[in-house]
Amino acid sequence: QLLYVLCFMHSVLIERKKFGPLGWCVAYEFNHNDLVASSLFLYNYLYTDIKKGISWKTVQYMICEVQYGGRITDDFDKRLLNTYGEAWFSDNIFHKNWRFAEDYSVPDFK
């Protein structure tokens, strides 16, 4: 489910580029490598020492500030990306009733 949320966020970031200055204040070159790097971070982070549990602040920081946020120069764009991270990278995604939108939930892969 966490990988699904990461892919969903990546697709949102890519789609926002299509709207020019309405999507992002500055044009950023997000690409597949950002998704791969974020996926590798999640894999390494989750499988290194899972007994400690997930620090969502760490996940949010690494994905939104380092992996994707490293490209962002505008404060409003950074604020938007961090808002996505806070909303989508949390324990809530594992709850049965959590949704991205009213009719769009995270698929259950169990």
N, CA, C and O atoms as CSV, one atom per row, in Angstrom:
chain,resi,resn,atom,element,x,y,z
A,1,GLN,N,N,0.819,-1.190,0.000
A,1,GLN,CA,C,0.000,0.000,0.000
A,1,GLN,C,C,0.869,1.263,0.000
A,1,GLN,O,O,0.525,2.264,-0.629
A,2,LEU,N,N,1.974,1.201,0.699
A,2,LEU,CA,C,2.863,2.357,0.763
A,2,LEU,C,C,3.472,2.652,-0.610
A,2,LEU,O,O,3.600,3.812,-1.001
A,3,LEU,N,N,3.839,1.613,-1.324
A,3,LEU,CA,C,4.366,1.807,-2.673
A,3,LEU,C,C,3.293,2.371,-3.602
A,3,LEU,O,O,3.586,3.201,-4.463
A,4,TYR,N,N,2.076,1.928,-3.429
A,4,TYR,CA,C,0.969,2.458,-4.226
A,4,TYR,C,C,0.802,3.959,-3.979
A,4,TYR,O,O,0.616,4.728,-4.922
A,5,VAL,N,N,0.869,4.370,-2.718
A,5,VAL,CA,C,0.736,5.787,-2.374
A,5,VAL,C,C,1.883,6.585,-2.982
A,5,VAL,O,O,1.674,7.692,-3.477
A,6,LEU,N,N,3.092,6.031,-2.948
A,6,LEU,CA,C,4.237,6.709,-3.559
A,6,LEU,C,C,4.016,6.890,-5.060
A,6,LEU,O,O,4.261,7.969,-5.600
A,7,CYS,N,N,3.558,5.845,-5.725
A,7,CYS,CA,C,3.296,5.933,-7.172
A,7,CYS,C,C,2.176,6.925,-7.473
A,7,CYS,O,O,2.231,7.656,-8.462
A,8,PHE,N,N,1.169,6.941,-6.616
A,8,PHE,CA,C,0.073,7.894,-6.785
A,8,PHE,C,C,0.601,9.325,-6.660
A,8,PHE,O,O,0.261,10.186,-7.471
A,9,MET,N,N,1.433,9.579,-5.646
A,9,MET,CA,C,1.986,10.916,-5.472
A,9,MET,C,C,2.845,11.306,-6.675
A,9,MET,O,O,2.777,12.440,-7.150
A,10,HIS,N,N,3.643,10.372,-7.158
A,10,HIS,CA,C,4.483,10.644,-8.326
A,10,HIS,C,C,3.624,11.029,-9.528
A,10,HIS,O,O,3.941,11.974,-10.250
A,11,SER,N,N,2.539,10.294,-9.734
A,11,SER,CA,C,1.673,10.605,-10.875
A,11,SER,C,C,1.012,11.976,-10.714
A,11,SER,O,O,0.834,12.693,-11.699
A,12,VAL,N,N,0.649,12.345,-9.491
A,12,VAL,CA,C,0.071,13.667,-9.251
A,12,VAL,C,C,1.092,14.758,-9.569
A,12,VAL,O,O,0.756,15.763,-10.195
A,13,LEU,N,N,2.327,14.561,-9.142
A,13,LEU,CA,C,3.370,15.560,-9.399
A,13,LEU,C,C,3.625,15.711,-10.893
A,13,LEU,O,O,3.800,16.825,-11.386
A,14,ILE,N,N,3.645,14.597,-11.611
A,14,ILE,CA,C,3.861,14.637,-13.058
A,14,ILE,C,C,2.675,15.309,-13.754
A,14,ILE,O,O,2.862,16.133,-14.649
A,15,GLU,N,N,1.462,14.955,-13.342
A,15,GLU,CA,C,0.266,15.534,-13.964
A,15,GLU,C,C,0.179,17.046,-13.744
A,15,GLU,O,O,-0.276,17.776,-14.625
A,16,ARG,N,N,0.609,17.512,-12.583
A,16,ARG,CA,C,0.550,18.953,-12.306
A,16,ARG,C,C,1.423,19.744,-13.274
A,16,ARG,O,O,1.157,20.917,-13.534
A,17,LYS,N,N,2.466,19.106,-13.810
A,17,LYS,CA,C,3.339,19.788,-14.772
A,17,LYS,C,C,2.569,20.204,-16.022
A,17,LYS,O,O,2.903,21.205,-16.655
A,18,LYS,N,N,1.543,19.442,-16.377
A,18,LYS,CA,C,0.778,19.710,-17.599
A,18,LYS,C,C,0.016,21.034,-17.532
A,18,LYS,O,O,-0.360,21.589,-18.565
A,19,PHE,N,N,-0.209,21.535,-16.323
A,19,PHE,CA,C,-0.990,22.756,-16.159
A,19,PHE,C,C,-0.125,24.006,-16.071
A,19,PHE,O,O,-0.615,25.079,-15.721
A,20,GLY,N,N,1.154,23.870,-16.385
A,20,GLY,CA,C,2.052,25.024,-16.406
A,20,GLY,C,C,2.094,25.733,-15.063
A,20,GLY,O,O,2.213,25.080,-14.026
A,21,PRO,N,N,1.998,27.056,-15.064
A,21,PRO,CA,C,2.105,27.810,-13.811
A,21,PRO,C,C,0.919,27.598,-12.860
A,21,PRO,O,O,0.993,27.990,-11.695
A,22,LEU,N,N,-0.167,26.988,-13.335
A,22,LEU,CA,C,-1.263,26.654,-12.423
A,22,LEU,C,C,-0.941,25.394,-11.623
A,22,LEU,O,O,-1.442,25.217,-10.513
A,23,GLY,N,N,-0.114,24.526,-12.180
A,23,GLY,CA,C,0.255,23.292,-11.503
A,23,GLY,C,C,1.416,23.495,-10.546
A,23,GLY,O,O,1.358,23.083,-9.388
A,24,TRP,N,N,2.463,24.128,-11.033
A,24,TRP,CA,C,3.652,24.464,-10.237
A,24,TRP,C,C,4.041,25.889,-10.578
A,24,TRP,O,O,3.904,26.316,-11.724
A,25,CYS,N,N,4.519,26.615,-9.607
A,25,CYS,CA,C,4.951,27.999,-9.862
A,25,CYS,C,C,6.171,28.022,-10.777
A,25,CYS,O,O,6.348,28.955,-11.560
A,26,VAL,N,N,7.002,27.004,-10.676
A,26,VAL,CA,C,8.204,26.863,-11.497
A,26,VAL,C,C,8.132,25.494,-12.163
A,26,VAL,O,O,7.642,24.540,-11.558
A,27,ALA,N,N,8.608,25.386,-13.388
A,27,ALA,CA,C,8.609,24.095,-14.086
A,27,ALA,C,C,9.730,23.224,-13.527
A,27,ALA,O,O,10.901,23.604,-13.570
A,28,TYR,N,N,9.364,22.048,-12.999
A,28,TYR,CA,C,10.344,21.126,-12.438
A,28,TYR,C,C,10.435,19.888,-13.308
A,28,TYR,O,O,9.457,19.486,-13.938
A,29,GLU,N,N,11.593,19.297,-13.338
A,29,GLU,CA,C,11.833,18.117,-14.163
A,29,GLU,C,C,11.734,16.834,-13.336
A,29,GLU,O,O,12.707,16.089,-13.225
A,30,PHE,N,N,10.557,16.577,-12.756
A,30,PHE,CA,C,10.353,15.304,-12.075
A,30,PHE,C,C,10.364,14.204,-13.130
A,30,PHE,O,O,9.838,14.387,-14.228
A,31,ASN,N,N,10.962,13.063,-12.797
A,31,ASN,CA,C,11.006,11.981,-13.766
A,31,ASN,C,C,10.986,10.626,-13.064
A,31,ASN,O,O,10.849,10.544,-11.843
A,32,HIS,N,N,11.123,9.595,-13.837
A,32,HIS,CA,C,11.059,8.217,-13.332
A,32,HIS,C,C,12.139,7.949,-12.281
A,32,HIS,O,O,11.919,7.173,-11.351
A,33,ASN,N,N,13.294,8.581,-12.424
A,33,ASN,CA,C,14.385,8.364,-11.473
A,33,ASN,C,C,14.009,8.816,-10.057
A,33,ASN,O,O,14.479,8.235,-9.079
A,34,ASP,N,N,13.175,9.838,-9.946
A,34,ASP,CA,C,12.708,10.272,-8.626
A,34,ASP,C,C,11.874,9.169,-7.968
A,34,ASP,O,O,12.003,8.904,-6.772
A,35,LEU,N,N,11.035,8.546,-8.756
A,35,LEU,CA,C,10.206,7.447,-8.251
A,35,LEU,C,C,11.073,6.259,-7.843
A,35,LEU,O,O,10.858,5.661,-6.789
A,36,VAL,N,N,12.045,5.921,-8.674
A,36,VAL,CA,C,12.934,4.793,-8.370
A,36,VAL,C,C,13.731,5.068,-7.095
A,36,VAL,O,O,13.839,4.195,-6.234
A,37,ALA,N,N,14.286,6.267,-6.968
A,37,ALA,CA,C,15.070,6.613,-5.778
A,37,ALA,C,C,14.201,6.573,-4.517
A,37,ALA,O,O,14.644,6.101,-3.471
A,38,SER,N,N,12.984,7.062,-4.616
A,38,SER,CA,C,12.072,7.040,-3.468
A,38,SER,C,C,11.678,5.616,-3.112
A,38,SER,O,O,11.574,5.274,-1.934
A,39,SER,N,N,11.459,4.786,-4.123
A,39,SER,CA,C,11.124,3.378,-3.891
A,39,SER,C,C,12.275,2.651,-3.202
A,39,SER,O,O,12.065,1.864,-2.279
A,40,LEU,N,N,13.498,2.928,-3.665
A,40,LEU,CA,C,14.669,2.306,-3.034
A,40,LEU,C,C,14.827,2.779,-1.595
A,40,LEU,O,O,15.187,1.993,-0.718
A,41,PHE,N,N,14.564,4.041,-1.351
A,41,PHE,CA,C,14.628,4.526,0.023
A,41,PHE,C,C,13.630,3.776,0.891
A,41,PHE,O,O,13.979,3.308,1.975
A,42,LEU,N,N,12.385,3.658,0.422
A,42,LEU,CA,C,11.366,2.954,1.210
A,42,LEU,C,C,11.771,1.502,1.460
A,42,LEU,O,O,11.623,0.990,2.570
A,43,TYR,N,N,12.273,0.858,0.441
A,43,TYR,CA,C,12.695,-0.535,0.593
A,43,TYR,C,C,13.790,-0.633,1.654
A,43,TYR,O,O,13.686,-1.439,2.578
A,44,ASN,N,N,14.826,0.171,1.530
A,44,ASN,CA,C,15.940,0.123,2.481
A,44,ASN,C,C,15.498,0.519,3.883
A,44,ASN,O,O,15.920,-0.086,4.868
A,45,TYR,N,N,14.665,1.517,3.968
A,45,TYR,CA,C,14.216,1.999,5.271
A,45,TYR,C,C,13.329,0.980,5.977
A,45,TYR,O,O,13.483,0.730,7.172
A,46,LEU,N,N,12.406,0.399,5.232
A,46,LEU,CA,C,11.453,-0.520,5.845
A,46,LEU,C,C,12.052,-1.880,6.183
A,46,LEU,O,O,11.643,-2.505,7.162
A,47,TYR,N,N,13.000,-2.343,5.400
A,47,TYR,CA,C,13.522,-3.683,5.606
A,47,TYR,C,C,14.848,-3.721,6.347
A,47,TYR,O,O,15.384,-4.803,6.587
A,48,THR,N,N,15.386,-2.573,6.713
A,48,THR,CA,C,16.624,-2.557,7.482
A,48,THR,C,C,16.354,-2.927,8.934
A,48,THR,O,O,16.971,-3.844,9.476
A,49,ASP,N,N,15.425,-2.207,9.561
A,49,ASP,CA,C,15.097,-2.500,10.954
A,49,ASP,C,C,13.627,-2.176,11.192
A,49,ASP,O,O,13.288,-1.129,11.744
A,50,ILE,N,N,12.771,-3.083,10.768
A,50,ILE,CA,C,11.332,-2.856,10.841
A,50,ILE,C,C,10.812,-2.926,12.278
A,50,ILE,O,O,9.712,-2.450,12.559
A,51,LYS,N,N,11.585,-3.508,13.179
A,51,LYS,CA,C,11.128,-3.638,14.566
A,51,LYS,C,C,10.899,-2.285,15.225
A,51,LYS,O,O,10.091,-2.176,16.147
A,52,LYS,N,N,11.588,-1.272,14.771
A,52,LYS,CA,C,11.416,0.071,15.338
A,52,LYS,C,C,10.104,0.706,14.911
A,52,LYS,O,O,9.650,1.662,15.540
A,53,GLY,N,N,9.498,0.203,13.871
A,53,GLY,CA,C,8.283,0.809,13.336
A,53,GLY,C,C,8.629,1.877,12.307
A,53,GLY,O,O,9.800,2.142,12.036
A,54,ILE,N,N,7.617,2.469,11.754
A,54,ILE,CA,C,7.813,3.476,10.712
A,54,ILE,C,C,7.782,4.857,11.346
A,54,ILE,O,O,6.824,5.214,12.032
A,55,SER,N,N,8.828,5.626,11.116
A,55,SER,CA,C,8.827,7.037,11.511
A,55,SER,C,C,8.305,7.821,10.305
A,55,SER,O,O,9.027,8.036,9.332
A,56,TRP,N,N,7.060,8.238,10.384
A,56,TRP,CA,C,6.446,8.916,9.241
A,56,TRP,C,C,7.109,10.252,8.963
A,56,TRP,O,O,7.156,10.684,7.811
A,57,LYS,N,N,7.618,10.909,9.978
A,57,LYS,CA,C,8.339,12.177,9.764
A,57,LYS,C,C,9.583,11.935,8.911
A,57,LYS,O,O,9.924,12.753,8.056
A,58,THR,N,N,10.260,10.806,9.146
A,58,THR,CA,C,11.435,10.460,8.346
A,58,THR,C,C,11.048,10.180,6.905
A,58,THR,O,O,11.699,10.657,5.975
A,59,VAL,N,N,9.988,9.405,6.722
A,59,VAL,CA,C,9.524,9.088,5.369
A,59,VAL,C,C,9.109,10.365,4.640
A,59,VAL,O,O,9.490,10.575,3.488
A,60,GLN,N,N,8.334,11.212,5.304
A,60,GLN,CA,C,7.893,12.461,4.694
A,60,GLN,C,C,9.084,13.345,4.328
A,60,GLN,O,O,9.129,13.920,3.241
A,61,TYR,N,N,10.042,13.447,5.238
A,61,TYR,CA,C,11.209,14.298,4.974
A,61,TYR,C,C,12.022,13.767,3.793
A,61,TYR,O,O,12.372,14.521,2.885
A,62,MET,N,N,12.320,12.475,3.810
A,62,MET,CA,C,13.163,11.913,2.751
A,62,MET,C,C,12.502,11.983,1.376
A,62,MET,O,O,13.173,12.233,0.376
A,63,ILE,N,N,11.204,11.766,1.326
A,63,ILE,CA,C,10.542,11.790,0.024
A,63,ILE,C,C,10.222,13.215,-0.408
A,63,ILE,O,O,10.484,13.589,-1.551
A,64,CYS,N,N,9.656,14.013,0.497
A,64,CYS,CA,C,9.165,15.339,0.114
A,64,CYS,C,C,10.235,16.433,0.167
A,64,CYS,O,O,10.133,17.427,-0.553
A,65,GLU,N,N,11.231,16.267,0.989
A,65,GLU,CA,C,12.277,17.289,1.082
A,65,GLU,C,C,13.535,16.904,0.308
A,65,GLU,O,O,14.193,17.764,-0.277
A,66,VAL,N,N,13.870,15.619,0.303
A,66,VAL,CA,C,15.119,15.195,-0.305
A,66,VAL,C,C,14.907,14.682,-1.730
A,66,VAL,O,O,15.453,15.246,-2.679
A,67,GLN,N,N,14.116,13.613,-1.886
A,67,GLN,CA,C,13.992,12.979,-3.197
A,67,GLN,C,C,13.320,13.898,-4.224
A,67,GLN,O,O,13.886,14.167,-5.283
A,68,TYR,N,N,12.126,14.373,-3.909
A,68,TYR,CA,C,11.413,15.266,-4.830
A,68,TYR,C,C,11.694,16.725,-4.499
A,68,TYR,O,O,11.872,17.543,-5.401
A,69,GLY,N,N,11.735,17.052,-3.224
A,69,GLY,CA,C,11.895,18.436,-2.802
A,69,GLY,C,C,13.239,19.034,-3.138
A,69,GLY,O,O,13.382,20.257,-3.147
A,70,GLY,N,N,14.233,18.202,-3.415
A,70,GLY,CA,C,15.548,18.711,-3.799
A,70,GLY,C,C,15.517,19.514,-5.090
A,70,GLY,O,O,16.402,20.335,-5.333
A,71,ARG,N,N,14.518,19.286,-5.906
A,71,ARG,CA,C,14.373,20.025,-7.170
A,71,ARG,C,C,13.582,21.321,-7.000
A,71,ARG,O,O,13.678,22.224,-7.830
A,72,ILE,N,N,12.809,21.409,-5.937
A,72,ILE,CA,C,11.869,22.518,-5.777
A,72,ILE,C,C,12.554,23.751,-5.209
A,72,ILE,O,O,13.278,23.682,-4.216
A,73,THR,N,N,12.308,24.884,-5.865
A,73,THR,CA,C,12.923,26.148,-5.445
A,73,THR,C,C,11.907,27.154,-4.920
A,73,THR,O,O,12.272,28.087,-4.204
A,74,ASP,N,N,10.647,26.975,-5.266
A,74,ASP,CA,C,9.611,27.922,-4.852
A,74,ASP,C,C,9.000,27.490,-3.519
A,74,ASP,O,O,8.705,26.311,-3.324
A,75,ASP,N,N,8.811,28.433,-2.610
A,75,ASP,CA,C,8.284,28.125,-1.280
A,75,ASP,C,C,6.860,27.572,-1.325
A,75,ASP,O,O,6.528,26.667,-0.560
A,76,PHE,N,N,6.021,28.099,-2.203
A,76,PHE,CA,C,4.644,27.607,-2.302
A,76,PHE,C,C,4.603,26.176,-2.844
A,76,PHE,O,O,3.796,25.358,-2.402
A,77,ASP,N,N,5.481,25.886,-3.803
A,77,ASP,CA,C,5.550,24.533,-4.336
A,77,ASP,C,C,6.035,23.555,-3.268
A,77,ASP,O,O,5.516,22.444,-3.159
A,78,LYS,N,N,7.016,23.962,-2.489
A,78,LYS,CA,C,7.530,23.115,-1.410
A,78,LYS,C,C,6.448,22.870,-0.360
A,78,LYS,O,O,6.312,21.767,0.170
A,79,ARG,N,N,5.690,23.914,-0.073
A,79,ARG,CA,C,4.601,23.791,0.893
A,79,ARG,C,C,3.536,22.800,0.400
A,79,ARG,O,O,3.024,21.994,1.177
A,80,LEU,N,N,3.212,22.866,-0.884
A,80,LEU,CA,C,2.239,21.936,-1.469
A,80,LEU,C,C,2.745,20.501,-1.396
A,80,LEU,O,O,2.002,19.599,-1.008
A,81,LEU,N,N,3.998,20.286,-1.764
A,81,LEU,CA,C,4.565,18.943,-1.734
A,81,LEU,C,C,4.579,18.386,-0.308
A,81,LEU,O,O,4.260,17.217,-0.095
A,82,ASN,N,N,4.942,19.207,0.651
A,82,ASN,CA,C,4.940,18.762,2.046
A,82,ASN,C,C,3.524,18.461,2.544
A,82,ASN,O,O,3.330,17.569,3.370
A,83,THR,N,N,2.550,19.198,2.046
A,83,THR,CA,C,1.150,18.924,2.398
A,83,THR,C,C,0.724,17.565,1.865
A,83,THR,O,O,0.059,16.800,2.563
A,84,TYR,N,N,1.107,17.266,0.629
A,84,TYR,CA,C,0.843,15.929,0.081
A,84,TYR,C,C,1.481,14.861,0.966
A,84,TYR,O,O,0.848,13.861,1.304
A,85,GLY,N,N,2.732,15.085,1.332
A,85,GLY,CA,C,3.445,14.108,2.159
A,85,GLY,C,C,2.775,13.878,3.496
A,85,GLY,O,O,2.650,12.738,3.942
A,86,GLU,N,N,2.345,14.948,4.138
A,86,GLU,CA,C,1.688,14.814,5.440
A,86,GLU,C,C,0.349,14.089,5.315
A,86,GLU,O,O,-0.037,13.325,6.200
A,87,ALA,N,N,-0.347,14.333,4.225
A,87,ALA,CA,C,-1.664,13.711,4.039
A,87,ALA,C,C,-1.557,12.250,3.615
A,87,ALA,O,O,-2.379,11.429,4.021
A,88,TRP,N,N,-0.567,11.920,2.812
A,88,TRP,CA,C,-0.513,10.604,2.202
A,88,TRP,C,C,0.478,9.644,2.834
A,88,TRP,O,O,0.338,8.433,2.666
A,89,PHE,N,N,1.464,10.133,3.548
A,89,PHE,CA,C,2.436,9.239,4.187
A,89,PHE,C,C,2.215,9.266,5.688
A,89,PHE,O,O,2.870,10.008,6.420
A,90,SER,N,N,1.279,8.441,6.128
A,90,SER,CA,C,0.948,8.343,7.551
A,90,SER,C,C,0.302,6.983,7.797
A,90,SER,O,O,0.024,6.239,6.857
A,91,ASP,N,N,0.069,6.671,9.057
A,91,ASP,CA,C,-0.591,5.409,9.414
A,91,ASP,C,C,-1.995,5.309,8.831
A,91,ASP,O,O,-2.533,4.212,8.685
A,92,ASN,N,N,-2.578,6.437,8.503
A,92,ASN,CA,C,-3.961,6.447,7.997
A,92,ASN,C,C,-4.140,5.626,6.734
A,92,ASN,O,O,-5.221,5.083,6.509
A,93,ILE,N,N,-3.113,5.520,5.905
A,93,ILE,CA,C,-3.271,4.794,4.636
A,93,ILE,C,C,-3.545,3.315,4.845
A,93,ILE,O,O,-4.025,2.637,3.936
A,94,PHE,N,N,-3.243,2.808,6.040
A,94,PHE,CA,C,-3.482,1.397,6.315
A,94,PHE,C,C,-4.862,1.131,6.906
A,94,PHE,O,O,-5.238,-0.024,7.104
A,95,HIS,N,N,-5.612,2.180,7.187
A,95,HIS,CA,C,-6.974,2.008,7.686
A,95,HIS,C,C,-7.915,1.683,6.525
A,95,HIS,O,O,-7.764,2.194,5.416
A,96,LYS,N,N,-8.857,0.847,6.804
A,96,LYS,CA,C,-9.758,0.361,5.762
A,96,LYS,C,C,-10.566,1.481,5.091
A,96,LYS,O,O,-10.827,1.412,3.890
A,97,ASN,N,N,-10.957,2.491,5.834
A,97,ASN,CA,C,-11.823,3.542,5.299
A,97,ASN,C,C,-11.072,4.747,4.739
A,97,ASN,O,O,-11.706,5.708,4.302
A,98,TRP,N,N,-9.745,4.724,4.740
A,98,TRP,CA,C,-8.986,5.881,4.247
A,98,TRP,C,C,-9.091,5.970,2.735
A,98,TRP,O,O,-9.050,4.956,2.039
A,99,ARG,N,N,-9.227,7.192,2.230
A,99,ARG,CA,C,-9.372,7.410,0.784
A,99,ARG,C,C,-8.580,8.632,0.335
A,99,ARG,O,O,-8.389,9.585,1.090
A,100,PHE,N,N,-8.122,8.576,-0.921
A,100,PHE,CA,C,-7.521,9.758,-1.537
A,100,PHE,C,C,-8.604,10.798,-1.790
A,100,PHE,O,O,-8.417,11.994,-1.566
A,101,ALA,N,N,-9.726,10.307,-2.257
A,101,ALA,CA,C,-10.897,11.147,-2.533
A,101,ALA,C,C,-12.123,10.313,-2.192
A,101,ALA,O,O,-11.996,9.153,-1.799
A,102,GLU,N,N,-13.289,10.885,-2.339
A,102,GLU,CA,C,-14.525,10.227,-1.914
A,102,GLU,C,C,-14.690,8.817,-2.487
A,102,GLU,O,O,-15.068,7.894,-1.767
A,103,ASP,N,N,-14.412,8.655,-3.755
A,103,ASP,CA,C,-14.605,7.344,-4.407
A,103,ASP,C,C,-13.312,6.662,-4.795
A,103,ASP,O,O,-13.322,5.751,-5.622
A,104,TYR,N,N,-12.193,7.083,-4.216
A,104,TYR,CA,C,-10.904,6.535,-4.625
A,104,TYR,C,C,-10.066,6.173,-3.411
A,104,TYR,O,O,-9.518,7.046,-2.739
A,105,SER,N,N,-9.970,4.883,-3.139
A,105,SER,CA,C,-9.215,4.417,-1.975
A,105,SER,C,C,-7.974,3.672,-2.429
A,105,SER,O,O,-7.797,3.401,-3.616
A,106,VAL,N,N,-7.124,3.347,-1.477
A,106,VAL,CA,C,-5.936,2.546,-1.751
A,106,VAL,C,C,-6.388,1.104,-1.864
A,106,VAL,O,O,-7.075,0.609,-0.971
A,107,PRO,N,N,-6.021,0.413,-2.943
A,107,PRO,CA,C,-6.403,-0.996,-3.073
A,107,PRO,C,C,-5.830,-1.832,-1.933
A,107,PRO,O,O,-4.744,-1.553,-1.425
A,108,ASP,N,N,-6.563,-2.840,-1.548
A,108,ASP,CA,C,-6.105,-3.737,-0.491
A,108,ASP,C,C,-5.331,-4.880,-1.141
A,108,ASP,O,O,-5.907,-5.678,-1.881
A,109,PHE,N,N,-4.035,-4.961,-0.870
A,109,PHE,CA,C,-3.176,-5.960,-1.502
A,109,PHE,C,C,-2.931,-7.176,-0.628
A,109,PHE,O,O,-2.004,-7.944,-0.882
A,110,LYS,N,N,-3.744,-7.358,0.390
A,110,LYS,CA,C,-3.532,-8.502,1.303
A,110,LYS,C,C,-4.054,-9.769,0.716
A,110,LYS,O,O,-3.961,-10.825,1.342
